[in-house]
Structures are given as C-alpha cells and as structure tokens.
C-alpha cells in the first residue's frame, strides 16, 4: 500500500471513530433526557431515605387520608410535652440529637409531600434547613471533642437558630401562596415542627451556658 493510501486509510478510520463517538454521546444524552423526564429524583430520594428517618412520637390520628410520612412530624403542645424530659441543662447531647433527627424528618417529609408548585419555596427552605443542621452537627462534634470555645459554641448555635428561623419564614410565605388544602396542611405541620425545634434550641442554649458556666470565656469545652 502506498503512503497516500495508508494516509487516506488512517484518516477514514479516524473519521469513523469520531463519528462513532458522536453517535454514542448523542445516544447517552437521549437516554439521560428520557430518564430525566420519567424520573422524579427528589421523590426517589425521599423514598430511599424515608425508611431510615426517625419517626417522632405523635398522637395517633383517625384521619385515613393523611400520608404516613406526614404523621412522622410532631404536632402541637401535646408532642412538645413528650420532649420535656430532655429540657434540662444536663441533656445537651440529646437536645442536639433530637433537633437534628427532627430536621432530617422535616427534610424528607417536605421533599416527598410538597407538590411541584411549591418547589421554589421548598428549595430555598431546604437550603436554610440544611445549613441549620450542618451548624448543629459541627456544634455537637466540637463539644464532644472539646474543640470549641464558648464563643464558637454560641456562634454555631446562633447560626443554627437563624437558619431555622429563615426556614420558617420561607414556609410561611409558601403557606400564603398555597391553594391546596392538603399542601397547606403539610406546610402547617412543617411550621409547627420547626417551631418546636426552636424550643429545643432554646433549651440547648441554656445547656451550653451551663456547660461553660464554671470556665473562663477563652477556655475550651470542659466536658465531653
């Protein structure tokens, strides 16, 4: 074969490979596009995580049309009374655990039950909720490993409290925009639960104050 024939043959093979790569990329894009249209990623995630979510203790209800996920949320003063056992200053780890587990429950319930029309509100609310949870997790870990100063502990607590307040503010805006009774009920339950977590965080703040009460402000956490 002449040098010219070899060059042409090589060019043809290269062109064929490039065309094949293009066809495969187009096929992959088409498949992904069809999957994106057919699959609700948020709902799928909710279905995966729902079995592992901590179900908060709530009174049983006779309403048969209410989703089981919705009833994983605490409701009102009756449920808050069940948390009073951990309201004292000596229960900081359990207060933080209860706060984060309830936030996890709210995240899954909202993602699973709020309709597409609420996605804009829920997306923003979730950002605030996630940030609040992250601050609480860092607070818990920092205290457990005696890595936080008094100022750092209160700063993390304040950031978590602020994030939860912003979450509630966003949900209240969503409640005003909702016209569906079931959606409104889910939002109301999420708001009620969020307000209960704020109460937990107030107890946690008192516990942090007690924790550092006998130490200098510059000292690190005195207990695990």
N, C-alpha and C positions, 0 to 999 in steps of 0.2 A: 504494500500500500504506500502511495506517495505521501510526502509530508503534507501536501494540501488535503489529500483525502483524510489523513489522520486528524488534521486540524478541524476539518468540517465535521468529522465523526464526533470528536470531542465536544465541539460546540453544540451539536444536536443533542448529545447526551446531557450536557449541562442545561440546555433549554428545557428538555423533558423533565429533568429533576426539579427545576424551578417551577414548571407548570404543575407538577405533582404536588409540590409543597403548597402552592397556591390553592389547589383544589382541596387538599386536606385541611388547610387553615379555614377555608370557606365552609367546609362541612362541619368542622368543630364549632365555628361561630353559629352556624344554623342550628345545630343541636343544642348549644347553650341558650340560644334565643328561645327555642321552643320550650326548654325546661324552665326558663325564667318566667314564661307566660303561664305555664301549667302549675308551677310550684310556688306556694306561699312560704317563703323562707322563715319569716317571723313565726307563723303558725307552726311550722315544723319544729323550730327551736323550742317553742312553748310545749309542744307535745313531748319532746325529748326530756325536757327538764322538769315537767310537771310531776312525774312520779317521785322525784327526789326532793321536792320542795317541802319544807317544814309546814305542816298544817297547824295553824294557831288554833287554840281551843276556843270554840264558839258555840253558843247555844244552838241546838238543832232547830231546823225550821220546817214547817209543813208546806212551804211553797215548793211544789213539784216542778215548776218550770224554771227554777233558778239553777244555773250551772254549778256543778260540784266545785269547780275551781273558785267561783265567786265566794262560796261559803268557806273557803280556806282563810278568808280575811276576818280579823276580829271586828266586832261591831259594838260600838257604844260603851256606856259605862259598865254594863254587866261584864263585858270581856276585860275591861281595864281592871276591875276588881280582882280578876284572876292573876294579874301581874303585881299586885300589891306586896306579895310575898318577897319580891326582889327589889322593893323600893328603897331599902335601907342602904347606907353608905358602904356596908360590907359586901355588897353584891355587884361590884363594878364589872367583873368579867361576865356574869350572867346578864347584866343590863346591856352590855355591848353585844353579846351573843344574840339576845332576843331582838335587839334593834336590827342587826344585820340579817338575821333569818327572816324577819318580817319584811324587810326591804326586798329580799330575794323573792318572797312570796308575792309582794305587790308587783314586782317586775314581770313575773311570769303571768300573773292574772291579767294585768293590763294588756300585755302583748297578745294574750290569747283571746280576750273577750272584747276589746275595743275594736270597732269596725274601721274600715279603711278611711272613712270620712274624718276620723279622729287621729289619723297618722301624724299629721303635722304637729298637733298638740302633744301627742304621746311621745313622738321622737324627741322633742325638746324636754319634756318632763322626765324621760328616761335618762337623758344626759345629766340632769340635776341629781336624779336618784342614784345613778352610778357613781357620780363624784362624791356624794354624801357617803355611800357605802365604802368607797376607797379610803376616805379620811378616817372612817371608823375602824377599818381593818388596820390601817397604819397606827392608829391610836392604840388599839389592843396589842398589836405586836410590839410597839415601842415600850409600852408599860410592862409587858410580860418580860422583856429582855432588859429592862431598866435602862433604856436608851433615850428617854425623853426628859427634858427639863420641865419644870412646872409651866413655863411659858409655852413650850412646844406642845404640851399636852392640851392646854386650854385653846391654843390656836387650832389644833386638829379638831377638837370638839366644836369650836365655833364654826369652822368651815363645814363640818358635817351638818350642824344645825341650820346654817344658812342655806346649804344645798337642799335640804328637806323643805325649808320654807319656800324656796323658789319652785320646787316640785309642786307643792300645794297651790301656789299662786297660779301656775300654769294649768293645773287641773280645774281650778275654779273658773278660769277663762273657758276651758273646754266645756264645763257644765253649762255655762251660759249659751254656748253655741249648739249644744245638743238638742235635738228634737225627738229623739227616740227614747221611749220610757226605759227600756232595758239598758241602753247605753248610759242614760242618766243615773240609773240605779248603781251600775258598776262604778261610775265615777264617784258617786256619793260614798260608796263603800271604800274606795281607794283614799278619798279625802279623810274619812273618819279614821281609817287605819293610820294614815300619815300623821294625823293629829295625836293619836295615841303614841306613836313613836317619838314625837316631840316631847311628850310627857316622860317617856323613858330616858330621853336625852337630858331632860332637866334633872332627873334622879341621878344620871351618870355624872353630871356636872357636880352635884353635891358630893358624890363619891370621890371624884377627883380632888375636890377641895379638902375632903377628909384625908385622903391619901397623902397629900403634901402638907398637911396642917402642921406637922412637927418638924419640917425640914426648912432649910434656907431656900429662898427662891431660886438660887443658882444650882442647887443640888439636883441630881437625877432622881428618878423614881426610886423610893426607898424600899418598895416591896415588889414581888413578882406577880 
